[in-house]
């Protein structure tokens, strides 16, 4: 796997992560192909020289990212993918965020339509970058939630598999594609990100749909976090959303905390939201990220957990 820590520029590290990290879901499911780790390892290797060049001069990449007015992480992920498509020897970006209207109503939007020159096909790509925390029985697809509990892995998977990836079959889409001279021959879905298991859970069991090599982290309430890391010498940093992608390098200019200090900072808020944190061994030569997780409030997801338990009785 391509090591993102090789690169100095943080945007280039994120681009390397987008290419090299394993997808959460992989394989052929009905008419949709979910790209696998082997594919991305190959793409990361093929794009290595481009990454090195961008690390020397990242102006083009930075310009593309600054053009993105929507600062949400999913849009950053899409911008990084568009940079790869536009600079890849294999792919040609034909359309991005192409909206489909039917009687002045939006039917949907194609994330990407690309020409694969290697296979001489037009492909429709639907992509997502997601971070889910597992509650209760983590083998169940329905038990994975976003940090704010609104987003769910099961719902997003069904949306991508059954609706978004099938957009080209809608009559309004057919008209647009015919006008553009495009015939979609392959439907591709991509979901990258991380799954975060309960810190004290010894066995990490993912749902059947999830790939064995998916990237993992942990989540914890403050009491369990303290018990687990009270003797640790790790220094903790709170990550902004734009730091959620690639492995982080320790920056001595940024605030860092001991385990106790981190809990104090987190608990100062009246209604603390989940925070993504990473731990560093600052006395090691590389000072690379050692572990990543979410710290959550003591009442986080209690209603969902109670509901889940009551359904299983």
C-alpha positions as CSV (number, residue, x, y, z in Angstrom):
1,X,0.0,0.0,0.0
2,X,1.1,3.5,-0.8
3,X,2.2,5.3,2.4
4,X,0.6,8.8,2.6
5,X,3.3,9.9,5.1
6,X,5.8,10.0,2.3
7,X,4.4,13.3,1.1
8,X,4.9,16.7,2.7
9,X,1.9,18.5,1.4
10,X,-1.3,17.7,3.3
11,X,-3.5,17.9,0.2
12,X,-1.2,15.5,-1.6
13,X,-1.4,13.1,1.4
14,X,-5.2,13.2,1.1
15,X,-5.0,12.5,-2.6
16,X,-2.7,9.6,-1.9
17,X,-5.1,8.3,0.7
18,X,-8.0,8.6,-1.8
19,X,-6.1,6.4,-4.2
20,X,-4.4,3.9,-1.9
21,X,-6.9,3.3,1.0
22,X,-9.1,0.2,0.7
23,X,-12.9,0.8,0.0
24,X,-15.3,-0.1,2.8
25,X,-17.5,-2.2,0.4
26,X,-16.0,-4.2,-2.5
27,X,-17.1,-6.6,-5.2
28,X,-19.8,-7.1,-7.8
29,X,-23.3,-6.8,-6.4
30,X,-26.0,-7.3,-9.0
31,X,-25.4,-4.9,-11.8
32,X,-23.1,-2.6,-9.9
33,X,-19.3,-3.0,-9.4
34,X,-17.8,-1.8,-6.1
35,X,-14.1,-1.3,-6.7
36,X,-11.7,-3.4,-4.6
37,X,-8.4,-2.9,-2.9
38,X,-6.3,-4.5,-5.7
39,X,-7.7,-1.9,-8.1
40,X,-6.7,1.0,-5.9
41,X,-3.3,-0.4,-5.2
42,X,-2.7,-0.6,-8.9
43,X,-4.0,3.0,-9.4
44,X,-1.8,4.3,-6.5
45,X,1.2,2.7,-8.1
46,X,0.4,4.1,-11.5
47,X,-0.1,7.6,-10.2
48,X,3.0,7.6,-7.9
49,X,5.0,10.0,-10.1
50,X,2.1,12.4,-10.4
51,X,1.9,12.4,-6.6
52,X,5.6,13.2,-6.3
53,X,5.3,16.0,-8.8
54,X,2.3,17.4,-7.0
55,X,4.2,17.2,-3.7
56,X,6.9,19.4,-5.3
57,X,4.4,21.8,-6.8
58,X,0.8,21.5,-5.5
59,X,-0.5,24.7,-7.0
60,X,-2.8,22.9,-9.5
61,X,-4.3,20.7,-6.8
62,X,-4.7,23.6,-4.4
63,X,-6.4,25.7,-7.0
64,X,-8.9,22.9,-7.7
65,X,-9.7,22.5,-4.0
66,X,-10.1,26.2,-3.5
67,X,-12.6,26.3,-6.4
68,X,-14.8,24.0,-4.3
69,X,-17.2,26.4,-2.5
70,X,-18.9,23.6,-0.6
71,X,-16.5,22.8,2.2
72,X,-18.1,19.5,3.3
73,X,-15.7,16.6,3.4
74,X,-17.6,14.6,0.7
75,X,-17.0,17.4,-1.8
76,X,-13.3,17.5,-0.9
77,X,-13.2,13.8,-1.6
78,X,-14.9,14.3,-5.0
79,X,-12.5,17.1,-5.9
80,X,-9.5,14.9,-5.2
81,X,-11.1,12.1,-7.3
82,X,-11.6,14.6,-10.2
83,X,-7.9,15.6,-10.0
84,X,-7.0,11.9,-10.4
85,X,-9.4,11.4,-13.3
86,X,-8.1,14.6,-15.1
87,X,-4.5,13.5,-14.7
88,X,-4.9,9.7,-15.2
89,X,-3.5,8.0,-18.3
90,X,-6.4,5.5,-18.2
91,X,-9.4,7.8,-17.6
92,X,-11.0,10.8,-19.2
93,X,-13.5,12.8,-17.1
94,X,-16.5,13.4,-19.3
95,X,-19.0,15.0,-16.8
96,X,-19.1,15.7,-13.1
97,X,-22.2,16.5,-11.0
98,X,-24.4,16.3,-14.1
99,X,-27.9,17.0,-12.9
100,X,-30.9,15.3,-14.5
101,X,-34.2,17.3,-14.6
102,X,-37.6,15.9,-15.4
103,X,-40.5,18.5,-15.8
104,X,-38.5,21.0,-13.8
105,X,-37.9,18.5,-11.0
106,X,-34.4,17.1,-10.2
107,X,-34.4,13.4,-10.7
108,X,-30.8,12.9,-9.6
109,X,-27.2,13.8,-10.3
110,X,-24.3,11.8,-11.9
111,X,-21.3,12.1,-9.6
112,X,-18.9,11.2,-12.4
113,X,-19.2,10.0,-16.0
114,X,-15.8,8.9,-17.3
115,X,-14.3,7.3,-20.4
116,X,-12.1,4.3,-19.6
117,X,-9.6,4.2,-22.5
118,X,-8.2,0.9,-21.4
119,X,-11.5,-0.9,-21.8
120,X,-13.1,1.6,-24.2
121,X,-16.2,2.0,-22.1
122,X,-18.2,4.9,-20.5
123,X,-18.6,4.4,-16.8
124,X,-21.0,6.0,-14.3
125,X,-19.3,6.4,-10.9
126,X,-21.2,7.1,-7.7
127,X,-18.8,7.9,-4.8
128,X,-19.0,8.5,-1.1
129,X,-16.5,9.1,1.7
130,X,-18.0,8.0,5.0
131,X,-17.1,7.5,8.7
132,X,-19.4,5.3,10.7
133,X,-19.5,4.2,14.4
134,X,-20.7,0.7,15.3
135,X,-23.4,0.2,18.0
136,X,-24.4,-3.1,19.5
137,X,-23.9,-6.0,17.2
138,X,-21.4,-4.6,14.7
139,X,-22.0,-7.5,12.3
140,X,-25.4,-5.9,11.5
141,X,-25.3,-3.4,8.6
142,X,-28.1,-1.4,10.3
143,X,-26.0,-0.8,13.4
144,X,-23.5,1.7,11.9
145,X,-24.1,5.4,12.4
146,X,-22.4,8.6,11.5
147,X,-21.0,10.6,14.5
148,X,-24.1,12.8,14.5
149,X,-26.4,9.7,14.3
150,X,-28.3,11.0,11.2
151,X,-26.3,9.1,8.5
152,X,-26.4,5.3,8.4
153,X,-24.3,2.8,6.5
154,X,-27.2,0.6,5.6
155,X,-29.2,3.5,4.1
156,X,-26.3,4.9,2.2
157,X,-25.4,1.5,0.7
158,X,-29.0,1.0,-0.4
159,X,-29.1,4.5,-1.9
160,X,-25.9,4.0,-3.9
161,X,-26.7,0.4,-4.9
162,X,-30.4,0.7,-5.8
163,X,-31.0,4.3,-6.8
164,X,-27.9,6.5,-7.4
165,X,-26.0,3.9,-9.5
166,X,-29.1,3.2,-11.6
167,X,-29.7,6.9,-12.6
168,X,-28.8,6.3,-16.2
169,X,-31.8,4.1,-16.7
170,X,-34.3,6.9,-16.0
171,X,-36.0,8.2,-19.2
172,X,-34.8,11.8,-18.5
173,X,-31.2,10.5,-18.1
174,X,-31.5,8.6,-21.3
175,X,-32.4,11.7,-23.2
176,X,-29.5,13.7,-21.7
177,X,-27.0,10.9,-22.4
178,X,-28.2,10.5,-26.0
179,X,-27.8,14.2,-26.6
180,X,-24.3,14.0,-25.3
181,X,-23.5,10.8,-27.3
182,X,-22.8,8.8,-24.2
183,X,-23.8,5.1,-23.6
184,X,-23.2,4.0,-20.0
185,X,-21.7,0.5,-20.1
186,X,-20.6,0.1,-16.5
187,X,-21.9,1.2,-13.1
188,X,-19.3,1.7,-10.5
189,X,-19.7,2.5,-6.8
190,X,-17.0,3.6,-4.5
191,X,-17.3,4.1,-0.7
192,X,-14.1,5.0,1.2
193,X,-13.6,6.0,4.8
194,X,-13.3,4.2,8.2
195,X,-15.4,2.1,10.5
196,X,-15.0,2.8,14.2
197,X,-15.6,0.0,16.7
198,X,-16.3,0.3,20.4
199,X,-12.9,0.8,22.2
200,X,-13.5,-2.0,24.7
201,X,-14.9,-4.5,22.2
202,X,-12.3,-7.2,21.8
203,X,-13.7,-8.8,18.7
204,X,-14.1,-6.5,15.7
205,X,-16.8,-8.1,13.6
206,X,-17.9,-6.1,10.4
207,X,-21.1,-6.8,8.4
208,X,-20.8,-9.3,5.6
209,X,-20.8,-6.6,2.9
210,X,-17.8,-4.9,4.4
211,X,-14.3,-5.8,3.1
212,X,-11.9,-7.5,5.4
213,X,-9.2,-4.9,4.9
214,X,-11.3,-1.8,5.6
215,X,-9.7,1.0,7.6
216,X,-10.6,0.9,11.3
217,X,-10.7,3.1,14.4
218,X,-12.4,3.1,17.7
219,X,-15.0,5.2,19.6
220,X,-15.4,5.6,23.3
221,X,-17.2,7.5,26.0
222,X,-14.9,9.4,28.4
223,X,-14.9,7.0,31.3
224,X,-13.8,4.0,29.1
225,X,-11.3,6.2,27.2
226,X,-9.7,7.2,30.5
227,X,-9.4,3.6,31.8
228,X,-8.0,2.4,28.5
229,X,-5.4,5.2,28.0
230,X,-4.7,6.5,31.5
231,X,-1.2,5.0,31.5
232,X,-0.5,6.0,27.9
233,X,2.2,8.5,26.9
234,X,0.3,9.4,23.7
235,X,-0.3,13.0,22.9
236,X,-3.8,13.6,21.5
237,X,-4.8,16.0,18.8
238,X,-8.3,17.0,17.8
239,X,-8.8,16.7,14.1
240,X,-10.8,19.1,11.9
241,X,-13.0,17.4,9.3
242,X,-10.4,18.1,6.6
243,X,-7.9,16.0,8.5
244,X,-10.1,12.9,8.6
245,X,-8.7,11.4,5.4
246,X,-5.0,10.6,5.4
247,X,-2.8,9.5,8.3
248,X,-1.6,12.6,10.2
249,X,1.9,13.7,11.1
250,X,2.4,15.3,14.5
251,X,2.6,19.1,14.3
252,X,4.3,20.6,17.4
253,X,2.7,24.0,16.5
254,X,-0.8,22.6,17.0
255,X,-2.5,21.9,20.4
256,X,-1.9,18.5,21.8
257,X,-3.1,16.9,25.1
258,X,-2.5,14.1,27.5
259,X,-5.4,11.7,28.1
260,X,-6.6,13.6,31.2
261,X,-6.2,17.0,29.4
262,X,-8.2,15.8,26.4
263,X,-11.1,14.7,28.6
264,X,-11.1,18.1,30.4
265,X,-11.1,19.9,27.1
266,X,-13.9,17.7,25.8
267,X,-16.0,18.0,29.0
268,X,-15.9,21.8,29.0
269,X,-18.6,21.9,26.5
270,X,-22.2,21.9,27.8
271,X,-23.4,19.5,25.1
272,X,-20.2,18.1,23.6
273,X,-20.4,16.8,20.0
274,X,-18.3,13.7,19.0
275,X,-14.8,14.7,18.2
276,X,-12.3,12.8,16.0
277,X,-8.9,12.5,17.8
278,X,-5.6,10.9,16.9
279,X,-2.8,9.8,19.2
280,X,0.9,10.4,18.6
281,X,4.1,9.0,20.2
282,X,5.9,12.4,20.1
283,X,9.2,10.9,21.2
284,X,9.4,8.6,18.2
285,X,11.5,9.7,15.2
286,X,8.7,9.7,12.7
287,X,6.0,11.1,15.0
288,X,3.3,9.5,13.0
289,X,-0.3,8.9,14.0
290,X,-0.6,5.7,16.1
291,X,-4.3,5.4,16.7
292,X,-7.5,7.2,15.7
293,X,-11.0,7.4,17.3
294,X,-14.0,9.3,18.3
295,X,-14.6,10.6,21.8
296,X,-18.3,10.9,22.5
297,X,-20.5,12.2,25.4
298,X,-21.8,9.9,28.1
299,X,-25.3,10.0,26.7
300,X,-24.3,9.7,23.0
301,X,-26.6,7.2,21.2
302,X,-28.2,6.0,24.4
303,X,-31.7,6.1,22.9
304,X,-30.6,4.1,19.9
305,X,-28.8,1.5,22.0
306,X,-31.9,1.1,24.3
307,X,-34.1,0.7,21.3
308,X,-31.8,-1.8,19.7
309,X,-31.7,-3.9,23.0
310,X,-35.4,-3.8,23.4
311,X,-35.9,-5.1,19.8
312,X,-33.7,-8.1,20.6
313,X,-35.5,-9.2,23.8
